[in-house]
Amino acid sequence: MSTTFISGGTVVSATGRGAADVLIDGERIVALLEPGTTVLGSDLAATADTVIDATGKYVIPGGIDAHTHMSMPFGGTNASDTFETGTRAAAWGGTTTIVDFAVQKFGERLEDSLATWHAMAGGECAVDYAFHQIVGDVNSASLSAIRGLQDEGITSFKLFMAYPGVFYSDDAQILRAMQVSADTGLLTMMHAENGPAIDVLVEQLLAQGKTDPYYHGVARAWQLEEEATHRAIMLAQLTGAPLYVVHVSAKQAVAQLAAARDQGQNVYGETCPQYLYLSLEDQLGAPGFEGAKWVCSTPLRSKHEHHQDEVWQALRTNDLQMVSTDHCPFCMKGQKDMGIGDFSKIPNGIGSVEHRMDLMYQGVVSGKITLERWVEITSTTPARMFGMYGRKGVLAPGADADIVVYDPNGHTSIGLEKTHHMNLDYSAWEGFEIDGHVDTVLSRGKVIVDDGQYLGRKGDGRFVHRALSQYLI
């Protein structure tokens, strides 16, 4: 096996930072060393096969995006990023592992849906990947199949309280699935919005001629996120199931999670960059049909109600544990434009997998989070929450050599013609400026991005067989 030596950098973990050199043998980290350390009298920089100079830079564990949707079917189309294009973009942005969702459609065997996703991802990914399981048809057969997921390396499944007629589960179905979660230790993930109530508001708004993308946010009011979040928490409390609420955007939903956690309940939540930086007024309310670029669910919230500030605070206080992207991109031409004249027909999703690490680092620059918290919410906690810690999410002997060398003195200008590698015809982050730069990315010891060049290839990524969560109380 070849050896790689990363020297001169500041190694940052979730618990601290310090000067250290990193020695890699093949795909694994074998040592973190005090700078200048010699082995049997030999200078490691002189004997290693590859030397990476990280002087003045941060050396961090590769990012883990625990919520992506490559090629996901939605609204009569499919997410525009495939596993090949989406994971290549992830690599460019310093994300070295994704956790995508195998989608069980209504009437489909859960096992068959998982086989479909393995077939789509196998041999296509530039970085390592794992799966959650979407349960879109909760019945006796799928409940039985859930019990076998751990043997497949899948230890979390997702339910939807939204999208009646597509993915929606009613309270009785959620209760039954959560009973299996409590019995097996699998983590229940929840899209928490009151779907039937949303459908009523959508119908009423369209009848009033309110068809612009802005009204997507109006129809999916924060009260319907808070109510569903509370209901999910109560059902989890009743059953004893661990609960993880995805893409939390409303400060009131955050408060529901915080209150439950204060009572010792096993409930957790993620947010996404869009809920930290973007708003109902500035993006969804853009002139004409332009707001369709930012249609996603849960929706962007009003900046005047200070949701963004409260979500940042929740990240600081650990009332929200991590940041994923919910990466589910759709092009404006031929996809988003299906909703011209009817916002309810706009495919829901934003592309962010390439920019999450940079966007969250900007939170360090602005003083919203610490450098250590940046690593924790983008890598270490996702690894712990989803049963990968020790192998992923940490720089330590025995861990996979998934490493990012990040230059705090660099600069990244986000835009379609600048740093864009996702399969999209626009950037949801056009014009954002980042006071930092991803310089070098290693995936299991292989340099896949370096000095503005992509050196990886599809098939480099492997399926990660996950254990039960290492984060639960």
N, C-alpha and C positions, 0 to 999 in steps of 0.2 A: 504494500500500500504506500501511496505517496503521503508526504507530510507537508503541512502548511503551518506557517508561523506568523501570527498577527502581533506586531510589536508597536510599542510606543503609545498605545491608546488608553483611554479611560474606560474601564469596564463598568457598565451601569446595570444594576439589578433592581428588583423591586424593593430591596432593603438598603441599598447604599451604592456608593461608587468609589472607585480607586484605580490607581495606575496598576496595570497588570498586562502581561503578555499571554497570548492564548496559543497553545500547541494542539494541533489537530493531526490525527493519524487516520488516514482514510476518511470514513464518514463520521467519525466521532471525535469529540473533544477528549483529550487525554490529560491535560493539565492547564491550570491557570498559575502563572509564575510571576514572582517579583521581577520587575524589569532588571535586566542584566544577569539573570540566573544562567549559569552554565551547567551542563550535564556531562559528567565525566571529563571535565575540563574543556568541553567543546562549546563554542558559541552557537546557539540554536539557529540564529539568523544565517550563519555560514553553512550549516548542514541541512537545513530544511529544503525540500524540493521547491516550495513556493514561499515567498516572503511578502507580506502585505504591511506596508508602513501606515500605521494609524495615528501617527503623531498629530496631536491637536484635535483628535476626533473621538467620538463615542463608539464603543463596541458594545452592541446590545444583542439579545436573542432575537431571532427573526420573528416578525409579526405573525400573529395568528388571527385570521378573520373568521370568526365562528358563525357567520351568518351570510351565506351567499346563495345565489340562485342562478347557476349557469344553465342556459338553454331551457329555463323553466317555462312550461306552457301557461299562458294567462291571457284572458280576454281575446281569444281567437288568434293569438300569435305566440311567439316564443321569445324569451329574453335573448337579446342580440349577441351577447357573449357566449361562446361555446366554452367547454373546459379548456380547450387549447388557447383561445384568445384571452379568456378571463384570467387564467393562471399565469400567462405570460405578463399581462398587465400587473398582476399582483406582485410578481417578481421584481418588476421595474420599481415598484413602490416600497420594497422592503418587506413584503408579506411572503413568508415561506411555507405557510400551511393554511389551507382553507377548510372549513367544514360546510359542505353543501347539503341540500335537502333532497332526498329521494321522495318523489311525490306519488302517493297512492291516490288515484282518482276514484270517484264513486263507482262501485260495481267491479273494481279491480282487486285481485288478490294482492295483499301487502307484499308477499314474497316476490311476486312478479314485478312490482314497481321497483323494488330494490335491485333486482336483476337488470332491469332496464337502465338504471342509473350507473351500475357498475359497467355495463356495456358502453355507455356514453363516455364515461370518464377514463376507463382503462386505456393506457397507452397514449393518452392525449394531454396529460397535465404536465406543466413545467415545474410545478412545486408539489409537495406532498398534499394529500387530500384525505378527508374523512367524510362521513355522512351522518346527518340526523335523518329520522324517518318522519315524513308527514303522514298522518293517519287521516285520510279524507273520507273514510267510510267506516265508522266505528260500529262493528257488529261482532257477533260471537267468534267468527273466523279471524277477524283482524285482531281482536283482543287476545286470542290464543297465539297468533303470530307475533304479537308484541313480546310475549314471554321468551321467544327465541332470538330476539334481536341481539342480546348481549353476546351470544355465541358467534354472531356475525361481526362483532366489534363495533356495534352501534348501541349506545347506552342512553339515548335521549330520543324522544319523539315529540312531534309538534301537533297541536290542535288549533282550530280556528273558531273563534266566537263570531267571526265576520264571514262575509261572502255566502249568504244562503243560496243553496242550489249548486254551489261549487265545492267549497271545502268545509262548510259550516257544520259544527257539532252542537247539538242542543245540550242543556244542562244534564239530562239523564245520561247521554253518551259521555260527556266529560266526566261525570261521576264514576262511571264504570271504568273508563280508561285510567283515571287517577287511582282507583283501587288497585289496578294492576301495577301502576307506578309505585305505590306504597309497598306492595308485596314484593316487588323485584328490585327496588332501588334505582330503577331507571328514572331519569329526570323528565318531568313533563314541561314542555315549552308551550307557551300560549301567546297567540295573537289575540290581544284583549281589546276588542271593540264590539259594541252591541250592533251586530249586523242587521237584524230585522228592523231596528229603529232607524238605522242609517238609510235603509232602503226606502222607508217612508219619507224621510227628509229629501232624499234624492228625487223621488217622484214629485213631491210638492214643489221643489225648486225648479225642476224642468217645466212643470206646468205653468210656472210664473214667468217663463222665458229666461230664467237665470241659468245659462248654459256654459258660461266661461269656466276655465280651469279654476279660478278663484273659489268657485262654489263647491268644488271637491272638498276644500278645507272647511267650508261652512257646514256641509252635510255630515262630516265626520267630526262633530263637535267634541270638545274636550270632555264634556259630561259623559259621553258615550264611551270614551276610553277609561275614565275614572270608574264608572259603574261596572264595566266589564272586568277591570282589574280587581275591584273589590269582590266581585262575584267569584272570580277565579281563586282569589285568596281564601274565601270562605269555603269553597269546595275542597281546596287543598287542605285546609285546616280540619275539615270534617273527615277526610280520608287518610290524612297523615302523609300525603304525597309531597315530595319536594317540587317546587314550582319555580320556573324561570320565565319571566315575561319579556318578550322580545320588543325591540324598537319602541321603547318608552319615550314619548314626546311631551306629554302634558304634566305640568308641575303637580297637578292634583293626583295623577296616577302615581307619581313618585312618592307623594305623601302617604298613599295607601300602602305601598311597599315598605316604606320606612316604619309605619305604625306596626305592621305585621312583624317585621324584623325585631322591633323593640320588644315584642312579646315573645321572642324566641322562635318564631316560625321559620321554617326552611323555605324562604322565598327570596328570589333574586331578580335582578333586572339589568338589561343592557339598554344603551342608547346608541345613536348613530351620529356621524358628523353633521348630517343635515339638520338635526334638531338642536345643534349647538351654534350653528353659523347662519342658517337660512330662516326665512320667515314667511308667514302667510301674505303679508303686505308686499314685501320687496320681490319675492320670487313667484309665488302662485298668482299674485295680483299684477304681474307684468302685463304690459299692453297686449291687446289682441289675444292670440292663441299662444303667445310666448310662454305663459305660465305652465303649459303642459309639460315643459322640460322637467318641472319639479313636482309633478303629481306622483305621490307615493302614499302608502298607508302603513302606519298612522300618518296623518298629514303634517305639513309644516304648521307651526303654531304662531299666534300673534306676538310680535315683538313688544307690543304695548302692554301685554299681560305678563311679560317677564318670564315666560317659560324657559327661554334659553339660559338666563342667569341661574334659575333654580336647578336646571339639569346639570350645569357646570358644578354648582355647589354639591349636588348629590354625588357627583364623581369624586369630589374632594372628601366627602364624609363617608364614602362607601355605601351610601344608600342605593346607588347604582354601582355595579361591580365592574363593568367593562364596556368597551366601545367596539361594536361590529359595524358593518356597512349596510346589511340588507341589500347587497349588490344585486340588482335585478334590472338591467338596462334595456331600454327600448329606444330605437331611433325615432327622430321626429318624422322623417319621411317614410311612409308606409306602415308605421306602427302608432306612434302617438297621435298622428293626424287622423286616425280612425275616429277620434273623439271630437272633431270639429263640429260644433253645434250641439254637442251632448257630452258634457264632461264625464259622465258615468261610463263612457266607452273608451276613455283614455287608459291605456295599459298603465298599471301602477308600478313605478319603479324608477330608481336613480342609480347611476353608475358611479361608484366611489372606491372600488377595491384597490385602485392604483394610488389613491391619494390619502388613505386613512392615516398612515404613519406620519406623513408630512403635516396634515391638518391637525393632528393631535399634538405634534411637536410645537406647532405654533401656539398651542395652549400653554406650553412651557415658557415660550418666549414672552407671552403676554402676562405671565404670572398666575394663570388660572389653575395650573397643576404643577407639581414638581417633576423634575427629571425622572425620579424613581417611580412616581405614579404613572408617568407616560409608559414606561416599560411594563408596569403592573397591569394596566388596563388594556394594553394592546397585545400582550404576549403571555405574561405569567399567569394571570387569572384565567384567560381562556384555556390555557393548558390544564390548570387545576380543575376548572369547572367541568371540563369535558374529557377528563381521564387521560391526559397525555403528559402530565407533568413528570419531570425527570428525564424524559426523552425529548420533550419540547418545552419551550417557555423559560429556559434557564441556561446559563453558561456555566457548566460544571462538568467534571470528569464523568464520562459515560454518556453524556447527552449527545443527541444528534448535533452536528456542527452546522446548525442553522443560525447564521450570524449576519448582522448588518453593521457595516462601518458607516457611521453617520457624521457628516461634517457640519458642526454648528455654525461655522463661518461661511458655509456655502449658501446658495440661494436657489430657490425653485420657483419658476413662474408657471402656473398651471393654465393650460389653455389648449384648444383643439390643435393649434399649429405649433405648440411648444413641447409639452411633455405628455402627450396623449397617446396611449397605446391600447385603450379599450376599443371594442368593436362598436363604436357609436359615431353618429354624425354631428354631435355637439358635445360640449362639456358642461355639466351642471356646476362646475367650479371655475368657469371661465373668468380670468382676471385675478384669481386669488394669488397672492404673493407669500411665499414661505421663507422664513429666515433660517434655512437649513437645507441639507441636501443628502439624499441617499447616494453614497459613493460606490460601495461595494456590497454585493449580496452573495452569500454562500448558502447553498442548500445541500445538507448532508456532506459538507466538505468541498463541494464543487462550486467554483466561482461561476455564477450565472449572470451577474451584472457587474460591470467594472468600468469606471471612467467613461460613462456614456455609451457603452457597448453592451449589447445583449449576447451572452455566450452560452445560454442554455438551449434546450430543445424540448419539444413535446416528448413525453415519455420519461423524462427525468423524474417526475413526481411518482410517488408510490402511495398506495392506500394505507392509512394509519388505522390499525385495529385498536379501538379505544377501550379503556377500562371504565368502571363506574366512577362517578365524580369524586374528586379528592377535595372538594370545596364544601360539601354539605356538613352541617352541624352534626 
